[in-house]
């Protein structure tokens, strides 16, 4: 379908696709097998200026928005979701700085992220604080002109590889979620270390580690928002802007699986003819294509809505993430079925795509939590009309 992209948006999409096809795809299975972080590919993306597509020009970016980032994430995910999420997680990590940062903080950190010279990461999740953010145990206590952070963050994408971290910590336990603040913590800060690299089911090229804070001291000026207690708001506003990116990741892996299935069905001969001539296979491919296109339309529309300045975006952002990730899971499994026994083998790409798709239903808020958000927003809208 024609989504009426601008000339610049189409250029970004084409560039990301070319890098995905020429540089990422040939290494996808190797990176997955080794669980190796793709630093060489991150440098290629940096040289292509793709890390700055969504950041304002005054901070070294290209002046785009959520849609531009989604275009890049989608194309990279066609080839390898692990590479795509390593790229996208840097955007997640810098979003609190973009949303809440002072001008001084933005000028200091955003150009480094926009250039790709330094990756960012986002530190929210903990062992007892996944869907329940209020269960956060990491604390930050003001001591003179520094905050002392103690605690552990879990399952942090780009953990250990990123240089700049946006970290949530409790500054006032009595206020619940309103007592959570957000801090910029740089790699190398004394008291800040990393746990082991997690051995994951999918997106294995990406790095997932614990962030460990042991009396880690950060300057007072690294507090985001200019005051304590705005971390929870920052987290919610961040996710509202980044969940379409998860949708784009889901679309990308689903599109990759669809393309592989169509190609295989055309080449695979059984009973003297290509299996693409069988109506059962044709209907599977048709349904897969319908679902992918519908998911793409919703994600793009949501991204445009956010970039247009809409204020209440939680419902639509969650819808885009839920629908696209559910589609990714179904389409990749159906693609594997088209491949039959070959699809179950690691030599073929769809086995990896099934594993990569699953995480899109889990991170940045499980799809069950997203459905809660959507329903609550619907109820609020109804109450407002009475």
C-alpha positions, 0 to 999 in steps of 0.5 A: 500500500502507498502510505504517502511518505514524504521524499525524506521518509521514503529515503530513510526507509530505502536506506534502512532496507538496503542496509538490512538486505546487504549488511544485516541479513547475511549475518543474522543467523550467525549473530543469533547463534553466537549471541554476539552484539552487532557493534559493526552494524551499529557503526554502519547505522551511525555512519548512515545517520539513522540514529538521529532520524527521530531527534530534533535538528538542534540536537544533531538529529534529522528533525523527524519523529516516531514515524521515521524511527518506525520506518528504520526499525521495521526494515531492520527487523525484516532482517534481524530483530536483535539488531533492530532492537539494539538500535531502537533501545537507544531511542528508548533510552534517550526518550526521557531526556527528550521529554523531560530534560533541561536544555543543558541536559539535551545539549550534552547528551542528545547529540552523542546519541543522534550521532550513534557515537554512544548508545543509550538504554532505559532502566526501569524493570526490576525483579519485583517491578515489571508490570507493577512499576510501583513495586520498584525497590531501587532508591536514590537518596540526596546527599549534598550535591549528589544522589546515591543510587542503590538497587538492581535493574533487570532485563535491560536492553543494551545493558553493558553496551550503552554509555548513557542510561535513563534510570528510574529510582524511588526518591520518596517511598511514601508517595508511591508511583509519584515518588519515582524519579529519573536520573541520567547515569553514565557508564563508568560511574563508580558504583555502577556495574553490570550483571551477566549477559542473559541467554535469551530465546530470541533477539539474541544479538541484542545485549540484555543485562542487569544494571547494578547500583551500589552506592552509585553517586550521580550529580544532582544536575543529572535528575531529569525534570528539574524536580523529584517525583516526575519519573513515573510520568516520564516513564508513561510518556516515554512508553506512549511514544515508543510502543509504536516502535515495538509495533514496527519491530513486529511488522518487520519480523512478520513481513520478513516471515511472509516474504520467506514463506511466499518465496519458499511456497513458490519453490517447494514442489510436492505432488508435481507442482509448487505448493503455492498452487494449493488453495490451503497454502494460498489462503494462509499466505493471503491471511498473513498478508492481510494481517501484516498490512492492517498492522502496518496501517495502524502503527503508521497512523498512530506514529503520525498521530503522535508526531502531529502533537496529539496529547492523549495517545495511550490508547492508540499507542497500546493498540498499535503495540498489541495488534502488531505483536499479536500479528507477528506471532501468528504470521511467523508461526504460520510461515513456519507451517508453510515451510513444514519440517524445514521451518523447524530447522535452524538453517532456515530463517523462520525458526528464528523469526518465531523466537524473535516475534515472541518478545514483542508481546512481552516487553514495554508492557505485556499485551495483557497490560496494554489491554488494561490500558486500552479498556481504561481509556475507553471507560474514561472517554465514555464517562467524559461524554456523559 
